[in-house]
Structures are given as C-alpha cells and as structure tokens.
Amino acid sequence: MTFLLNTRGGVCEAIYFSASYCIPGFFLLSGYLFGNNKKISMQYIENKIIRIMTKLFGWIIFWTVIHYINSGEMYNLWEQFIAGVSCNGILPVSWFLFTYCIVLIAGYPLYYLYNKYPICFEWMVIIWTSCLALGVGSTMTGRVQSMWLHLYLGYFCLGMVLQKILDYILSIKYYLVFILFVNICCGVIYTWQVNISEIWQPPASYYGKWYYTLWLISLFLIVSKIRIIHKRVQCIIELLSQNTFAVYLGHLPALLYITAFYPILNTQMAIIYVIIFFLSLELLAEIFKKMPVLRKLV
C-alpha cells in the first residue's frame, strides 16, 4: 500500500484499480451461479458453510504453526479465527469468507423470492442497486469491510437477475459492440473519478457507484462470451481454478513476511512478486493434495 501511495498515477496503480473487480465480481458471479442452481436447500447451504469454515480453521492452524516455527510465539487459534471477521489476525483476508457465508444464509429466502415472485425480485434489485449508486444507506466508513452486507448482497442479487436475462441479452443483435462501448465509457469515468480525487482512496470506495456497477456488469457479459476451445488450455484453467482457495488464503501471510525483508520498490518487482506467489501457491496446493493431513485445506 505504501508503494501504491508513492506511485500515484503509475502503471502499478492502474493495474491495482483495474483488478478491483475481484471481490464485487465474486459476489456477482456467486449470485449468478446460485440462481442457476435448481437444487438449493438449507441442507446444501449448511454443508457449504461447514466446508468453508473447516478449511478456514485448518489454514489458521497451518499459518499459526508456521509463525511458531519462525518466531517461537504461539497464537490462540480461536482468537485468530474470530479476528478474521474484522479483517484482523493472522489471516485478515478471511473476512471475505465470513461475509460469503452470511450472504449464503440470506440467499436462501432471496432464492425463494427469486423463483416465486421474479418481477418483485427484479424491481427490488433495481431499487437496491439504485440506492447503492446514490450512496443511500451506505455505512462503509463506519464498518469493517466484512459487514458491508448491503453492498455484497446487492451484487449477489444482481448476479441472480443477470442469470435470468443473460440469454435475452445475448440474443440482441450487435449486443457485444454496445457492451464494449458501455465498458469503455464506464472504465473512463471510473479512471477519471480516481484521478480527480484529492485524497487517495482504495478501490472499495468506488464499489456500488453507477459507473463501477455498469463497468462490472459489462465486464461480466464480455467474459461470458469467451469460449475456450483448446482442450489443453481448458485443463490448465481447470487445474489452476481448483487451487484458488489455497492461493487466496496463502498469499497475504507469505507476502507480508517476504516484503518485510524485501519491500516492493517498483512496478516490475510487484509484477514479479504476483507471478512468483501465484505459481508457488499453486504448486503448494498440488503438494497438499498428495498429503492426507493437508489435502482438505485445498
């Protein structure tokens, strides 16, 4: 973060803000897949949450052991687990998983409304996203990011609506040209808003804004049009995607440890770090799969 503040307007900041679709995009895609699932039940949601929390606690144990080997200091496992809710502890990125579990719980009654009263659900989402765009009910400055439920639930529900209308959108003649136009225009506005801000704000400050939401939706629609035909490329993407949980929960502790000794000094170094951490953690996840004690962490 210090490096980003010292390189405002540079390539590294551009990459950082361009990649900001990850978190809201995850909830948007989760809502899309949730709405497309015809077998949603409370049992399904309970099992999914239990699997997520079990893996998370396993990673807390893993990094606590690593920390103990490195420093001789032993953390309280339960305190570290709870600290993750408020973006703290040995795994501050775990807030994301706690939020996702809360969204899943809320998703069950929303799924019923989505199927039983689709028109009401769609109007609710329109009003919801409009309120987000106008900043109505926003409590982002007063809460930890894990509790921005109005935002992440909004994107989750928006994804469910996109699942219903995607086929219709894809059937429109020259729709891709229009979507590309919207994406570029909203991307330009997003860039302009970032540059005119007198005080540096992280990408999360722009979540929910009308131009950000349209940029995110158009990006989603563009990506949905991509078809991977080559079998080997399909296998590689599938292999890499299977280990995303390990990469996500492994990158921050490793990054904080390494940068304490070798801080990021330029954009090239930052890109090299990203590539090294990604490949290393993908390899680590594959090794975990061969070890009975660790395979369930992946």
C-alpha positions, -999 to +999 in steps of 0.1 A: +000+000+000+029+024+008+043+017-027+010+025-043+007+058-024+042+068-036+034+059-073+000+076-078-010+076-115+015+050-124+012+016-141+010-003-108-019+018-095-037+013-129-033-025-125-044-023-089-077-004-097-083-024-129-082-056-108-107-043-083-135-063-099-123-094-079-144-090-047-177-075-061-172-097-092-171-128-070-204-119-053-219-111-087-208-144-102-218-163-070-253-149-073-254-159-110-244-195-102-267-195-071-297-185-092-288-211-119-287-239-093-320-258-092-312-278-061-308-251-035-318-262+000-310-253+036-290-285+039-270-275+008-262-241+023-253-256+057-229-281+042-212-255+021-207-232+051-193-260+072-168-269+044-157-233+041-153-228+079-135-261+083-109-252+056-105-218+070-098-231+105-073-255+090-055-226+074-054-207+107-038-238+123-013-240+093-002-204+095-001-204+133+023-234+132+045-216+106+045-185+128+055-206+158+084-222+139+096-189+127+092-168+159+086-191+188+053-173+195+021-193+198-012-177+188-046-185+203-063-203+175-099-194+184-089-157+188-072-157+154-102-173+138-126-147+153-103-119+144-107-127+107-143-114+108-130-079+113-101-082+088-075-088+116-055-117+129-030-140+111-055-143+081-071-108+077-083-118+042-106-144+058-133-116+063-142-124+027-153-159+036-173-149+067-192-124+045-198-150+019-213-174+044-236-146+057-246-139+021-254-176+016-277-177+046-295-146+034-295-161-001-320-189+009-351-167+013-339-145-016-338-176-038-374-184-028-384-148-037-364-150-069-383-181-081-417-174-067-421-137-074-395-129-101-410-095-110-409-083-074-373-096-070-362-078-101-377-045-090-362-050-056-327-054-072-332-023-094-341-002-063-313-018-043-286-010-069-300+025-074-297+032-037-261+019-038-253+042-067-267+072-048-250+062-015-283+057+003-278+036+035-240+034+029-221+026+061-188+018+045-168+044+065-182+032+099-179-006+095-152-031+087-154-044+051-168-078+061-200-060+072-208-042+040-236-066+035-259-041+017-232-039-010-223-075-013-259-088-011-268-062-037-242-076-061-252-111-052-289-104-061-278-086-092-260-117-103-292-137-098-311-113-121-284-115-147-288-152-148-324-147-158-318-121-185-284-132-199-299-153-227-321-124-237-291-100-238-270-124-258-298-126-284-297-089-291-281-080-325-247-063-321-250-065-283-213-071-279-205-038-296-228-020-272-215-038-242-179-029-252-189+007-256-205+007-221-174-010-206-150+016-221-172+046-212-177+034-176-140+025-174-130+060-184-154+076-159-140+052-132-105+063-141-114+100-141-131+097-107-100+080-092-077+107-107-097+138-096-099+126-060-078+148-039-074+122-012-062+087-023-090+062-018-088+024-023-110+007-050-135-003-024-146+033-021-160+031-056-179-001-052-216+004-058-213+036-078-233+035-110-203+037-133-185+010-113-215-013-114-221-009-151-184-014-157-186-046-137-217-059-154-204-052-189-171-069-180-190-099-168-210-100-200-179-097-222-162-125-203-193-147-206-189-145-243-154-161-243-153-198-252-121-218-245-120-244-273-084-258-269-086-289-246-051-284-231-059-248-222-092-260-206-073-285-185-048-259-173-075-234-164-095-261-145-063-272-127-055-236-116-091-228-106-092-258-083-065-242-061-079-207-058-088-213-022-052-221-013-039-192-033-063-168-017-056-178+019-019-183+014-009-151-004-011-125+023+009-140+051+036-150+026+036-116+010+038-097+044+067-119+055+087-116+023+081-078+019+093-072+055+128-082+042+125-074+005+100-045+001+084-037-032+104-009-049+090-007-084+062-019-107+083-047-123+091-061-088+054-060-079+045-080-110+073-105-104+060-110-068+025-116-081+037-142-106+060-160-081+034-161-053+007-174-076+028-201-091+044-211-057+010-214-040-005-233-069+025-258-065+020-258-027-017-267-032-008-296-056+016-309-029-011-306-003-033-328-024-008-356-020-007-353+018-037-368+037-034-343+066-033-313+043-053-322+013-086-309+028-071-274+030-072-270-008 
